[in-house]
Amino acid sequence: MPPKRIEDADGRAALAAVQAGSTTRTDVATAVRWTLQRLADDVPGNSVEVRVPPFAAVQAVPGPRHTRGTPPNVVETDATTWLALATGELRWDDAVAQARVSASGSRADLAALLPVRTAA
């Protein structure tokens, strides 16, 4: 069964709360899940797995579908870094240079896909 979709209003509210300084697990988890959901909606596909443990992972970006084992294209980061990338507060190249994100595979460069579209 697919995960429950987060309504845009709820996602925006959680993201705004985190940007205002909230560190509650509910706000952070909802903001992370919603921005990942938006990424997957905007760039559908199965060639890159974007992981933000412990909150969520999505597959996105058109290309070859992965079905078994560790995907060949993986992006992994923490919640704070992901939300900074998703909102444009942090540039992809800077996050990679600072080792705040791990990206492996030929399709794992998300620079052109960030920030995530979060506006109404």
N, C-alpha and C positions, 0 to 999 in steps of 0.2 A: 504494500500500500504506500503510495507516495506521501511525503510529509505534508502536513497541513500548510496551506499557503497563508502567508502573513498579508493582511490587508495593508494597502499603501498608507492609509492614515495611521495605523498602528506602527508601521515601520518608521515612518517619518517622525512620529512622536518619540519613539525610542531613540532614534538617531539624534534628534534635537536634545533629548535629555542627556545623552552621553556627551554630546558636544558642549553642553552647559556644565558638565562636571560629574554627572551621575556615574557611579561605579557599581550600581546594583547589578547582580548577575542577570536579573530579568531584562533590564534595559540593554545591557551589553549583548546578551544572547539574542534578543529580538533585533537589535540593530545589525549585528553580524549576519544573522540568518536572512534578514530582509535585503541587505545589500548584496549578499550572494545570490539570492533569488532574483534580484533585479539584473545582476550580471548574466545569469543563466537565461533569463527572459530576453535580454537585449542581444546576446551573442550565443544563440542556441547551438548545441553540438555536443559531442562526446569525446573530443580529442584531448582536452586538458581537464585535469581534476584540480580544483582549487580547494585547499583544506585550511580551515581555521579551527584547530582543536582548542577546546573540547566541544565547540558549538556546532559546527556544520562543515559539510563538504558538498560541492556541486560539480557537475560536469558541464563544460561549456566549450565553445569554440568549434566551428565546423572542421571536419577532417575525419580521419580514420577512427572508427569506433573501437573502443577497448573493452574487452569482456572478461579477461582472467588475470589474476595476479596484480602486481604493482603496475599502474599505468605508465607508459613511456614519457608522458608529459605531466608533471606535477608541480604545483605551486603550493607552498605551505608557509604560513606565517601566524603570528599571534593576533589576538583580537584588536589590540591597540594599533598595531601596524596596519592591519587590514582596513580598519575604519579610516585611518589617515589616508591610505591609498584610495579607498572607495570615494572619499569626499574631496580628494584633490589637495589635501593638506600636506601630503608627502608624494614626491615624484617616484615613479617606479625605479628609475636608474639610481636615485639616491638610496632607496630602500635596499636594492641589490648591493650597491657599493658598501653600505653599512652592515651588510649581512643580517638585515632584519627580515629578509624573505629568502626562502630557498626555492629556486626555480630550476627544474631539470627537464630537458627535452627540447626539441627544435621548435615547438609551438608554445612554449611556456613563457614567452615574453608578453606580458599583459599591458605594456606601456600604451599602446594605441587604443586600449579598451577602457582605460581609466582616465578620469574618475567615472564611477558608475552613475548613470542617470537616475537622480533621486527627486528631481523637481516634479511638481504636479503637472 
